[in-house]
Amino acid sequence: MKFKLSFLFVLISTFTFAQLPKDFVYVEDIIPNIKVELRYITTDNFVGMPIEGYKATKLILTLSATQALKNVQDELGSYGFYLKVYDAYRPQRAVNHFMRWAKDLTDTINKQEFYPNVKKKDLFKEGYIASHSGHSRGSTLDLTIIDKATKEELDMGSPYDFFGEESWVSYQDISEQQKANRELLQKVMKKYGFKNYPKEWWHFTLRDEPFPETYFDFVVE
């Protein structure tokens, strides 16, 4: 009997631990064919190490943002494309990790790959790092488009999380195909209620986000 009660306690604890806040969902429960590549749980990011607050490759968003994103995925699917998401909900503790990294001017190990033309001390001033992120409100995400058949990303003219003018939505010194790819992403995201961040072609926020003033800090797991 004691064993059964202990086992039941473990099950209840695990179940409770896995619960999301109200109005948040696991995106893949609603959009099962979406491609997920959470960069911040890996070392493949501008910091060069896994970021605090990411414990699993789980894509989390508010329900309203997810429903809007499903409309995007459905339309792109009719063109032979799918979405790939690099980041969605981001805990405040992850943002705090970025801030500590940005203030350590001696750590520039990934400068050449991610911010070759921006001084690290200027990342705050240039708007690439901030003390609060829309991601922590649960309705902001970073994403691109992939070809459904080949699984290859469309060429957007700069990599994800590249800090510099090359990533600005208005940047013109790229090929016509790269411009067309960016335009497709911008157009379909805007159509279903998302607004972009002008300095990052991959960054979008739901216009009518349900928690515009709340920054969450629950772990991604």
BAKOL-970809 format. One line per 10 residues: number of its first residue (from 0); their letters; for each residue z, x, y of N, C-alpha, C. Coordinates in steps of 0.05 Angstrom, whole numbers, plus 5000, padded with zeros to 4 digits. Example, Ala and Ser with C-alpha at 12.3 -4.5 7.8 and 13.67 -1.06 7.14 Angstrom:
2
0) AS) 5156/5264/4886/5156/5246/4910/5156/5264/4934  5142/5257/4955/5143/5273/4979/5157/5258/5001
//
This chain:
221
0) MKFKLSFLFV) 5000/5017/4976/5000/5000/5000/5000/5017/5025  5017/5038/5024/5018/5057/5047/4991/5070/5052  4977/5077/5030/4951/5090/5033/4931/5070/5045  4932/5045/5036/4914/5025/5047/4918/5020/5076  4944/5019/5085/4949/5015/5113/4940/5039/5130  4944/5063/5119/4935/5087/5134/4905/5087/5136  4891/5080/5115/4862/5079/5115/4852/5058/5135  4865/5035/5136/4858/5014/5155/4862/5023/5183  4883/5038/5188/4889/5049/5215/4867/5068/5224  4857/5084/5205/4836/5103/5212/4810/5088/5219
10) LISTFTFAQL) 4804/5067/5203/4781/5051/5209/4782/5038/5236  4805/5026/5243/4809/5013/5268/4807/5033/5291  4819/5056/5287/4819/5077/5308/4791/5087/5313  4776/5091/5292/4748/5100/5294/4731/5079/5308  4735/5054/5300/4719/5032/5312/4726/5030/5342  4751/5031/5349/4759/5028/5377/4749/5052/5394  4750/5076/5382/4742/5100/5396/4712/5099/5403  4696/5085/5386/4667/5085/5389/4658/5063/5409  4676/5047/5419/4667/5025/5436/4658/5035/5463  4638/5022/5474/4628/5028/5500/4641/5009/5520
20) PKDFVYVEDI) 4642/5016/5546/4652/4998/5566/4634/4973/5567  4645/4951/5577/4630/4926/5579/4604/4930/5594  4583/4918/5584/4556/4919/5597/4542/4946/5592  4553/4963/5575/4538/4988/5567/4529/4984/5539  4506/4997/5532/4495/4995/5505/4483/5022/5496  4480/5025/5470/4465/5047/5459/4435/5038/5461  4420/5053/5476/4392/5045/5482/4376/5041/5456  4379/5058/5437/4363/5056/5412/4369/5031/5396  4391/5018/5401/4396/4992/5388/4377/4970/5398  4367/4974/5422/4349/4955/5435/4320/4965/5436
30) IPNIKVELRY) 4317/4991/5438/4290/5003/5439/4289/5024/5416  4287/5016/5391/4289/5035/5369/4267/5056/5368  4244/5051/5381/4222/5071/5379/4221/5090/5403  4242/5090/5419/4243/5109/5442/4250/5137/5432  4238/5157/5444/4243/5184/5436/4266/5195/5454  4285/5208/5441/4309/5218/5455/4311/5248/5451  4314/5263/5473/4318/5292/5472/4339/5299/5493  4364/5295/5486/4386/5300/5505/4389/5330/5509  4380/5340/5531/4380/5369/5536/4408/5380/5540  4426/5363/5551/4453/5373/5559/4472/5376/5535
40) ITTDNFVGMP) 4464/5367/5512/4480/5373/5488/4472/5399/5475  4451/5411/5486/4440/5436/5475/4443/5459/5496  4432/5482/5490/4432/5505/5508/4406/5505/5525  4388/5487/5519/4362/5487/5533/4364/5470/5559  4379/5482/5578/4382/5469/5604/4388/5491/5625  4390/5483/5650/4392/5503/5671/4419/5518/5671  4439/5506/5658/4465/5520/5656/4464/5540/5633  4450/5533/5612/4447/5552/5589/4468/5548/5568  4482/5526/5568/4502/5519/5548/4505/5489/5546  4517/5479/5523/4523/5451/5522/4542/5442/5544
50) IEGYKATKLI) 4537/5419/5555/4552/5409/5578/4575/5391/5569  4597/5394/5583/4621/5378/5577/4615/5348/5577  4626/5334/5558/4623/5305/5557/4601/5295/5539  4585/5313/5528/4564/5306/5509/4572/5315/5481  4577/5295/5464/4586/5302/5436/4567/5291/5415  4547/5277/5423/4527/5266/5404/4501/5260/5418  4479/5260/5404/4453/5254/5415/4450/5223/5416  4465/5211/5433/4466/5182/5436/4457/5175/5465  4437/5158/5467/4427/5150/5493/4442/5125/5502  4456/5126/5524/4472/5104/5534/4463/5096/5562
60) LTLSATQALK) 4461/5070/5566/4455/5059/5592/4468/5032/5595  4468/5021/5619/4476/4993/5623/4456/4975/5609  4465/4951/5602/4447/4932/5588/4424/4925/5606  4428/4920/5632/4406/4912/5649/4385/4935/5652  4394/4960/5654/4375/4982/5655/4360/4984/5629  4373/4980/5607/4360/4982/5581/4339/4960/5577  4345/4936/5586/4326/4914/5584/4301/4919/5601  4306/4931/5625/4283/4938/5642/4267/4960/5629  4281/4979/5617/4267/5002/5604/4251/4993/5580  4260/4972/5566/4244/4962/5544/4218/4951/5553
70) NVQDELGSYG) 4218/4938/5577/4192/4929/5588/4173/4952/5593  4184/4974/5603/4168/4998/5608/4156/5008/5582  4174/5010/5561/4165/5020/5535/4143/5002/5523  4147/4976/5526/4128/4958/5514/4100/4960/5528  4100/4963/5554/4075/4966/5568/4061/4992/5561  4076/5014/5562/4065/5040/5555/4054/5040/5526  4069/5026/5508/4060/5024/5481/4032/5012/5478  4026/4994/5495/3999/4981/5494/3977/5000/5503  3985/5022/5517/3966/5042/5525/3965/5066/5505  3981/5065/5485/3982/5087/5466/4003/5108/5473
80) FYLKVYDAYR) 4023/5101/5489/4043/5120/5498/4071/5110/5492  4090/5128/5492/4119/5121/5490/4134/5136/5511  4159/5129/5514/4177/5144/5532/4193/5165/5516  4198/5187/5529/4218/5207/5519/4239/5210/5541  4264/5207/5533/4286/5208/5552/4302/5234/5548  4307/5248/5570/4322/5273/5570/4352/5269/5576  4358/5249/5592/4385/5243/5599/4387/5215/5610  4410/5202/5605/4414/5175/5616/4442/5174/5628  4460/5158/5616/4488/5159/5626/4498/5187/5623  4512/5196/5644/4524/5223/5645/4553/5222/5654
90) PQRAVNHFMR) 4572/5230/5638/4600/5229/5647/4605/5245/5672  4624/5237/5688/4632/5252/5711/4641/5280/5704  4653/5284/5681/4662/5311/5673/4638/5330/5670  4614/5319/5662/4590/5335/5660/4581/5343/5688  4583/5325/5707/4576/5331/5735/4594/5353/5746  4620/5351/5739/4640/5371/5748/4633/5398/5736  4622/5398/5711/4613/5423/5698/4590/5435/5714  4571/5419/5722/4549/5428/5739/4559/5441/5765  4579/5427/5777/4589/5437/5803/4603/5464/5800  4619/5468/5779/4631/5494/5774/4611/5516/5770
100) WAKDLTDTIN) 4590/5509/5754/4568/5528/5749/4554/5535/5775  4548/5516/5792/4533/5520/5816/4549/5538/5836  4575/5536/5835/4592/5552/5853/4595/5581/5843  4589/5586/5818/4590/5613/5808/4564/5627/5812  4561/5641/5835/4536/5653/5843/4528/5677/5826  4546/5686/5809/4540/5709/5792/4525/5700/5766  4526/5675/5760/4513/5665/5735/4485/5654/5742  4465/5671/5739/4438/5664/5744/4420/5669/5720  4431/5667/5697/4416/5674/5672/4391/5658/5669  4390/5633/5677/4366/5616/5674/4351/5611/5699
110) KQEFYPNVKK) 4356/5628/5719/4343/5624/5745/4312/5625/5743  4301/5644/5729/4272/5647/5728/4259/5623/5716  4272/5610/5696/4260/5587/5683/4263/5561/5698  4286/5557/5712/4292/5531/5723/4292/5530/5754  4297/5552/5767/4298/5551/5797/4290/5578/5809  4266/5588/5802/4258/5615/5810/4255/5618/5840  4249/5596/5855/4243/5598/5883/4265/5586/5901  4287/5579/5888/4310/5567/5903/4334/5584/5899  4348/5592/5920/4372/5608/5917/4394/5590/5905  4409/5601/5887/4430/5585/5874/4450/5573/5894
120) KDLFKEGYIA) 4456/5588/5915/4475/5578/5935/4464/5554/5950  4437/5550/5948/4425/5528/5963/4420/5503/5946  4428/5503/5920/4423/5481/5903/4436/5455/5912  4461/5458/5924/4474/5434/5936/4458/5424/5960  4452/5443/5978/4439/5435/6003/4411/5423/5998  4398/5433/5978/4371/5423/5972/4371/5397/5956  4394/5388/5947/4396/5362/5934/4391/5362/5904  4393/5386/5892/4389/5388/5863/4416/5385/5847  4438/5392/5860/4465/5389/5848/4482/5373/5868  4498/5355/5858/4516/5339/5876/4542/5334/5862
130) SHSGHSRGST) 4562/5327/5878/4589/5323/5867/4591/5296/5852  4573/5278/5858/4570/5253/5843/4541/5248/5837  4536/5237/5813/4509/5232/5805/4505/5202/5798  4481/5192/5805/4475/5165/5797/4476/5161/5767  4472/5182/5752/4473/5180/5723/4500/5170/5713  4522/5177/5728/4549/5168/5720/4554/5139/5725  4536/5126/5740/4538/5097/5744/4525/5081/5721  4510/5095/5704/4500/5083/5680/4472/5070/5681  4459/5071/5704/4432/5058/5706/4411/5078/5716  4417/5104/5714/4398/5125/5722/4390/5141/5697
140) LDLTIIDKAT) 4365/5149/5695/4356/5165/5673/4334/5184/5680  4331/5204/5663/4310/5224/5666/4291/5221/5642  4265/5220/5648/4247/5214/5626/4219/5223/5632  4202/5223/5611/4174/5228/5614/4159/5210/5594  4132/5215/5592/4115/5199/5574/4104/5218/5552  4103/5207/5528/4091/5222/5506/4068/5206/5494  4049/5220/5482/4027/5208/5468/4038/5197/5441  4033/5172/5436/4043/5159/5411/4032/5172/5386  4007/5181/5387/3995/5192/5363/4004/5221/5358  4003/5238/5379/4008/5266/5376/4037/5274/5380
150) KEELDMGSPY) 4053/5256/5393/4081/5261/5400/4084/5282/5422  4062/5290/5434/4062/5310/5455/4068/5297/5482  4083/5312/5499/4089/5302/5526/4064/5304/5543  4060/5284/5560/4038/5286/5580/4046/5309/5600  4025/5323/5609/4029/5345/5628/4035/5334/5655  4059/5338/5665/4067/5328/5691/4066/5350/5713  4057/5373/5706/4054/5394/5727/4078/5412/5731  4101/5404/5721/4125/5421/5721/4143/5412/5699  4160/5430/5688/4178/5422/5667/4201/5404/5677  4214/5391/5659/4238/5376/5665/4260/5395/5676
160) DFFGEESWVS) 4274/5386/5696/4296/5401/5709/4287/5426/5722  4262/5427/5730/4252/5450/5746/4259/5444/5775  4276/5461/5788/4284/5456/5815/4265/5470/5834  4249/5455/5848/4229/5466/5867/4209/5446/5875  4193/5452/5894/4173/5433/5905/4153/5424/5884  4149/5440/5864/4130/5433/5843/4138/5407/5829  4164/5400/5830/4174/5376/5816/4175/5352/5835  4170/5356/5860/4171/5334/5879/4149/5314/5872  4154/5288/5875/4135/5268/5869/4110/5270/5886  4113/5279/5910/4091/5281/5929/4076/5308/5927
170) YQDISEQQKA) 4083/5326/5910/4071/5352/5908/4041/5349/5900  4024/5363/5914/3995/5359/5910/3981/5382/5897  3993/5405/5895/3979/5429/5884/3981/5429/5853  3972/5407/5841/3970/5405/5812/3943/5392/5806  3936/5392/5780/3910/5382/5773/3908/5351/5776  3884/5341/5776/3880/5312/5778/3893/5297/5754  3891/5310/5731/3903/5297/5707/3933/5296/5709  3945/5318/5719/3974/5319/5723/3983/5298/5743  3967/5295/5765/3973/5274/5785/3971/5246/5772  3951/5242/5755/3948/5216/5742/3971/5210/5723
180) NRELLQKVMK) 3980/5230/5709/4003/5226/5691/4028/5219/5706  4033/5233/5729/4056/5226/5745/4054/5198/5757  4030/5192/5765/4025/5165/5777/4030/5143/5757  4022/5147/5732/4027/5127/5712/4057/5123/5708  4072/5144/5706/4101/5142/5702/4114/5128/5726  4106/5136/5750/4118/5124/5774/4111/5094/5776  4086/5088/5770/4076/5060/5773/4090/5041/5754  4092/5049/5728/4104/5031/5709/4134/5028/5712  4147/5050/5720/4176/5048/5725/4182/5030/5749  4166/5034/5770/4170/5017/5794/4165/4988/5787
190) KYGFKNYPKE) 4145/4983/5771/4137/4955/5764/4161/4940/5752  4177/4954/5737/4199/4941/5723/4227/4946/5735  4226/4952/5761/4251/4952/5776/4266/4978/5780  4252/5000/5774/4265/5026/5779/4254/5039/5804  4271/5055/5818/4263/5071/5841/4265/5100/5834  4248/5116/5846/4248/5145/5838/4265/5161/5857  4270/5186/5849/4282/5206/5867/4259/5225/5875  4253/5227/5901/4229/5241/5910/4227/5270/5902  4249/5283/5896/4248/5312/5889/4247/5317/5859  4247/5296/5843/4246/5299/5814/4228/5277/5802
200) WWHFTLRDEP) 4204/5284/5793/4186/5264/5782/4197/5248/5759  4217/5260/5745/4228/5248/5720/4252/5229/5725  4262/5227/5749/4288/5215/5755/4285/5187/5767  4297/5167/5754/4295/5139/5763/4322/5125/5761  4326/5106/5780/4350/5089/5780/4342/5060/5782  4354/5043/5767/4349/5014/5768/4357/5004/5796  4340/4990/5809/4345/4981/5837/4369/4963/5839  4372/4944/5821/4394/4926/5821/4415/4934/5801  4424/4959/5802/4443/4969/5782/4469/4954/5784  4482/4949/5762/4506/4932/5762/4531/4946/5772
210) FPETYFDFVV) 4532/4973/5772/4556/4988/5781/4549/5008/5803  4540/4998/5826/4530/5017/5847/4552/5035/5859  4577/5028/5855/4598/5044/5868/4618/5056/5847  4611/5053/5821/4629/5062/5800/4618/5086/5785  4634/5107/5783/4626/5131/5768/4643/5134/5744  4631/5130/5721/4645/5130/5695/4648/5158/5684  4668/5160/5666/4673/5187/5654/4678/5185/5624  4669/5165/5611/4673/5164/5582/4653/5183/5568  4660/5194/5546/4644/5214/5532/4620/5202/5519  4598/5217/5518/4574/5208/5503/4579/5216/5474
220) E) 4582/5195/5457/4587/5200/5429/4579/5175/5413
//
